[in-house]
Each structure stands twice: as C-alpha cells, then as structure tokens.
Amino acid sequence: MVSAEGLMDFAMPLDLWRSSEGSFRIFRKDLIVWLVGFVCTILAGALYGIILSVLVAVAQVVADASTPHAVTLGAVPHLEGQWHDVKRWSEARTVPGVLVFEFRGPLVFASAEWFRDEVERMRLAEGRAGSIRYVILGMGPVPVIDYSAIAMLQSILTEWKKKGIHCIIAEANYSVLELMHEKLGDQLEQFEQGSQGVLSIERAVSLATGHATRSLLASKPVGTCEF
C-alpha cells in the first residue's frame, strides 16, 4: 500500500519536471519509473504497477553499468582546489602533460572495456597538444570494482609502462582502494596520502607537476600506479 501511495504522489513528478536542465538530466530516470508505474497502476492495478516500476528501475541500473560516463577534468581558476568537466565548465583548464580522467559508475565486467577505450581516446586527444606523461584516474564516483576491471587495469598499466606514462589514483573509496592494492600488487606503490586517506585530485596533480615529485619519480620505474 505504501508503494502504491507513492505512485499517486503528484508532487514528486511535478517537482522533477520543474527542475533545471542539469537537475532534470539527473532525475529524469526517476520520472520515467514513476510514469511507468502510474500508467500501469491505472491500467492493470497497483500490484502490476509496483512490479513493473521495480523492473524498470533494475533495468536502468543494468543500463548504467553497461553504458557509464567519463569526463576530462580541469581546474576552475576562481574555485580553488575544485576540478570540473571541461565540456560543461568553459573556464576549466587542463594541465599540460597531465590527463585527469574521472570515471563515473561501477567499474565492472560490463564497463571495463569501455573504460579502457575511453581513457585511451581521451589520452590521445589530449596528447595532440603535447605528450601526456601522467594519467590521473579520478575514482571518487566509482562505488565498486571487480576482477575483470582489475585485469583490464593490469593490462593498460603494462602498456603505459612501455610508453613512459605514470598513473596516479585519486579519490578512490576505501573498498576500491583496498582491492586495487591487493590485486594489482607491486604495480601499486604507497605514496603520501591526503587527510581523508586518499589523494585528492588537486594533490595528485601537484604530485604530477611538482619538482619534488619529478625527482622522486625519476628514481622509480615508470608506468606504476601510485596513491
């Protein structure tokens, strides 16, 4: 009954419809679930409306996992320490020789190859203006990672090592960070961490471009992934 009452709550869909363009893009899936449930409830009854709403929501989760999103981040001059999507923030600026790649979604079997293709596409695109020597993987929006993704990262790190490219992991949550460290083994090196236990994007870029970092990295094998 509670779920059925939710399907008759018109305040929520009206609020979503009146949202800004950016907010609507985020919440439109919720509106779709509500519309499907509402129409099905009217035509076939509350039970079928609830069941179909759940199925649509599950299908959306599966679709999100198989069609994730990734962006190149740039620093916004008037927002100190904040990095945003360069396509949505015209004032965001990238750092020469550094690609800040943020993956948004679960990094699992369904999205691993997409991740690989997309990070390589962005690396080559950014490299047109100058060779990319550092790839910073922003893993903050990644809730989970599985074995298929770990195997993909092992492969791409090996390729980057041959090309002299360093990789720094930033903003990964504890479970993702722990699994990557455990499974990638000596491909990962402990590095100075931020106050929250992981490197921020800002700190990672500083390490990639700072004189002290360059001196430190000169004594290490290239192509390793650091924290």
Secondary structure, 3 states (H helix, E strand, C coil): CHHHHHHCCCHHHHHHHCCCHHHHHHHHHHHHHHHHHHHHHHHHCHHHHHHHHHHHHHHHHHHHHHCCEEEEEEECCCCCCCEEECCCCCCCECECCEEEEEEECCECHHHHHHHHHHHHHHHHHHHHHCCCCEEEEECCCCCCECHHHHHHHHHHHHHHHHHCCEEEEECCCHHHHHHHHHHHHHHEECCCCCCCCCCCHHHHHHHHHCHHHHHHHHCCCCCCEEC
